[in-house]
Amino acid sequence: MNMILMSFIAGVIGMGLGGVFTAIFGTKTDKMTSIFLSFAGGVMISIVFLELVPESMELSNLLITIIGLVIGVLMVYVLHYIMDKLLRKREGSELHDSFAEFFHSNEVIDRVADRKSSMFRSGLIMIFAIGLHNVPEGLAMGAAGQHDTSLGIALAIIIALHNIPEGMAVSVPLMVGGLSRLKSVFITAAVGATTVIGAVAGVIIGGISDIAVAMSFSIAGGAMLYVVVGEMLPQSIVMSKDRIPTVFALLGTIAGMLFIELVH
């Protein structure tokens, strides 16, 4: 129950903070979002390779860990492939001027004339995309907490940090689409509640066997790696148009290493 509560806090508070930042600083937050993305990406890399992968290998073996990583990568890849097909009607993906655009939040469907209406519909797309992204993160949190409480708490804090830029990405189109700042923040925070779904599954899996826990760790690790390498770092570089993301990604990796050392 504790890890389910932690997953709720990590998802709702993390996403909600992103919405609050957008409400305070406005919708033009590319530089700030870029910094959060790169820093959170570095932290996630450290947690994958210093916690999730080693724990998976200790509980199982190299083959199981690799299979889980591949499954995690494929899960997120298939999600984006389906979204590309449904929303863009063309193959391939490309880098955009903002993190939100990667999830097609600025798609103009059927050339809607009213910009507010278009952006609001884009916000709904963002809610769907980010909501699905939160499930594997909750999976890792739940399984980790069932196996090692300190590891579960560490993941909860790191995932909350990662959810801040995602909260920004959700809240921007909602605010531009005409929703009040308060309603946008509330909806953005609510999207983070999908993390609980993954956490519940993780807690159940964590009680089955060591192999099941190992697989959940590696699947979550693969999903996180795809998100970091395929989304967060490329988008942060495009948005900032300088080398700042590289510096903050390194700082995030170091911060993740220090944090992992502190909780053990």
C-alpha positions in Angstrom: 0.0 0.0 0.0 2.9 2.4 0.8 4.3 2.1 -2.7 0.9 2.6 -4.3 0.6 5.8 -2.2 4.2 6.8 -3.3 3.3 6.2 -6.9 0.3 8.4 -6.6 2.4 11.2 -5.1 5.1 10.8 -7.7 2.7 10.9 -10.6 0.2 13.5 -9.3 2.6 15.8 -7.6 5.3 15.6 -10.3 2.8 16.3 -13.1 1.1 18.9 -11.0 4.3 20.8 -10.4 4.9 20.9 -14.2 1.4 22.4 -14.6 2.1 24.9 -11.8 5.4 26.1 -13.4 3.5 26.7 -16.7 0.8 28.6 -14.9 3.4 30.8 -13.2 5.9 31.4 -16.0 3.5 31.2 -18.9 3.3 28.9 -21.9 6.7 29.9 -23.4 8.8 27.7 -21.2 11.1 26.0 -23.7 14.4 26.9 -22.0 13.2 25.7 -18.6 11.6 22.6 -20.0 14.8 21.8 -21.9 16.8 22.0 -18.6 14.3 19.8 -16.8 14.3 17.3 -19.6 18.1 16.9 -19.8 18.6 16.8 -16.1 15.8 14.3 -15.5 17.1 12.3 -18.5 20.5 12.0 -16.8 19.0 11.0 -13.5 16.9 8.3 -15.3 20.0 6.9 -17.0 21.8 6.5 -13.7 18.8 4.8 -12.1 18.5 2.4 -15.0 22.1 1.3 -15.2 22.9 1.5 -11.4 19.7 0.1 -10.0 17.2 -1.5 -12.4 19.6 -3.4 -14.6 21.9 -4.6 -11.8 18.9 -5.7 -9.7 17.4 -7.5 -12.6 20.6 -9.4 -13.3 21.1 -10.3 -9.6 17.5 -11.7 -9.4 17.7 -13.5 -12.7 20.5 -13.5 -15.4 21.8 -11.6 -18.3 19.4 -13.1 -20.9 16.3 -12.3 -18.9 17.5 -8.8 -18.4 18.2 -8.2 -22.1 14.8 -9.7 -23.0 13.1 -7.3 -20.6 15.0 -4.3 -21.9 14.0 -5.2 -25.5 10.3 -5.6 -24.5 10.4 -2.2 -22.7 11.9 -0.5 -25.7 9.4 -2.1 -28.1 6.4 -1.2 -25.9 7.2 2.6 -26.1 8.2 2.3 -29.8 4.9 0.6 -30.7 3.0 3.3 -28.8 4.7 6.1 -30.8 4.3 4.1 -34.1 0.6 3.8 -33.5 0.3 7.5 -32.7 2.2 8.4 -35.8 -0.1 6.4 -37.9 -3.3 7.7 -36.3 -2.4 11.3 -36.0 0.2 12.2 -38.6 -0.8 9.7 -41.4 2.8 9.4 -42.5 5.8 7.2 -41.6 8.7 8.2 -39.5 9.0 10.8 -36.7 10.9 14.0 -36.5 12.3 16.5 -34.0 10.2 19.5 -33.2 10.6 22.9 -31.6 9.0 21.8 -28.3 8.7 18.6 -26.2 4.9 18.8 -26.5 5.0 18.6 -30.3 6.7 15.2 -30.1 3.5 13.8 -28.8 1.6 15.6 -31.6 0.0 18.1 -29.2 0.1 20.8 -31.8 -1.5 18.8 -34.6 -4.2 20.7 -36.4 -6.9 18.1 -37.0 -8.9 18.7 -40.2 -7.6 22.3 -40.3 -9.8 23.4 -37.4 -10.2 27.2 -37.8 -10.6 28.0 -34.1 -7.1 27.9 -32.6 -8.3 27.5 -29.1 -10.5 24.5 -30.1 -7.5 23.0 -31.9 -5.1 23.4 -29.0 -7.7 22.0 -26.6 -8.0 18.9 -28.7 -4.2 18.7 -28.8 -4.2 18.8 -25.0 -6.5 15.8 -24.9 -4.0 13.9 -27.2 -1.2 14.9 -24.7 -3.3 13.5 -21.8 -3.6 10.1 -23.6 0.1 9.9 -24.6 1.6 11.0 -21.3 -0.9 8.8 -19.4 0.3 5.7 -21.2 3.9 6.7 -20.6 3.4 6.8 -16.8 2.3 3.1 -16.6 5.8 1.5 -17.0 7.2 4.0 -14.6 4.6 2.9 -12.0 5.4 -0.7 -12.8 9.1 -0.2 -11.9 8.1 1.6 -8.7 5.6 -1.0 -7.5 7.9 -4.0 -8.2 10.9 -2.2 -6.7 9.0 -1.3 -3.5 7.9 -4.8 -3.1 11.5 -6.0 -3.4 13.3 -3.2 -1.6 11.5 -0.2 0.0 14.5 2.2 -0.3 14.8 1.4 -4.0 11.1 2.0 -4.5 11.3 5.4 -2.7 14.3 6.4 -4.8 12.4 5.6 -8.0 9.4 7.5 -6.8 11.4 10.7 -6.2 13.3 10.3 -9.6 10.1 9.7 -11.5 8.4 12.7 -9.8 11.3 14.8 -11.2 10.9 13.3 -14.6 7.2 14.1 -14.6 7.7 17.8 -14.1 8.5 18.5 -17.8 5.8 16.1 -18.9 3.4 18.1 -16.8 4.5 21.3 -18.7 3.9 19.5 -22.0 0.3 18.6 -21.0 -0.6 22.0 -19.4 0.6 24.2 -22.3 -2.0 23.2 -24.9 -4.8 23.1 -22.3 -4.1 26.7 -21.2 -3.7 28.0 -24.8 -6.9 26.1 -25.6 -8.8 28.2 -23.2 -8.9 26.4 -19.9 -8.2 28.4 -16.8 -4.8 27.9 -15.1 -6.4 26.2 -12.1 -8.4 23.7 -14.2 -5.3 23.0 -16.4 -3.1 22.3 -13.3 -5.8 20.1 -11.9 -6.2 18.0 -15.1 -2.4 17.8 -15.5 -2.0 16.5 -12.0 -4.8 14.0 -12.6 -3.0 12.5 -15.6 -0.2 11.5 -13.2 -2.6 9.2 -11.4 -2.1 6.6 -14.2 1.2 5.8 -12.6 -0.8 4.1 -9.9 -2.1 1.5 -12.5 1.5 0.5 -13.2 2.4 0.5 -9.5 -0.5 -1.9 -8.7 0.7 -4.3 -11.4 4.2 -3.9 -10.1 3.2 -4.8 -6.6 1.3 -7.9 -7.8 4.2 -9.0 -10.0 6.7 -8.3 -7.2 4.9 -10.9 -5.1 5.1 -13.7 -7.7 8.7 -14.6 -8.0 12.2 -13.2 -8.4 12.1 -13.8 -12.1 8.9 -11.8 -12.4 10.5 -8.9 -10.4 13.6 -9.0 -12.6 11.5 -8.9 -15.7 9.5 -5.9 -14.5 12.7 -4.1 -13.6 14.3 -4.6 -17.0 11.0 -3.8 -18.9 10.7 -0.6 -17.0 14.4 0.1 -17.7 14.0 -0.4 -21.4 11.0 1.9 -21.5 12.8 4.6 -19.6 15.9 4.3 -21.9 13.8 4.7 -25.0 12.1 7.7 -23.5 15.4 9.3 -22.5 17.4 8.5 -25.7 14.6 8.8 -28.2 12.7 11.7 -26.7 14.0 13.7 -23.8 17.6 14.3 -24.8 17.0 15.0 -28.5 14.1 17.3 -27.8 16.0 19.2 -25.1 18.8 19.9 -27.5 16.4 21.1 -30.3 14.6 23.3 -27.8 17.6 25.0 -26.3 19.7 25.2 -29.5 22.9 25.1 -27.5 25.0 22.8 -25.3 23.3 23.4 -22.1 21.3 20.1 -22.2 24.6 18.2 -22.4 25.8 19.8 -19.2 22.5 19.3 -17.3 22.3 15.7 -18.5 25.7 15.1 -17.0 24.7 16.9 -13.8 21.6 14.8 -13.7 23.6 11.6 -14.0 25.9 12.6 -11.2 23.0 13.7 -9.0 21.3 10.3 -9.6 24.6 8.5 -8.6 24.8 10.6 -5.4 21.2 10.0 -4.6 21.5 6.2 -5.1 24.5 6.2 -2.8 22.6 8.1 -0.1 19.6 5.8 -0.1 21.7 2.7 0.3 
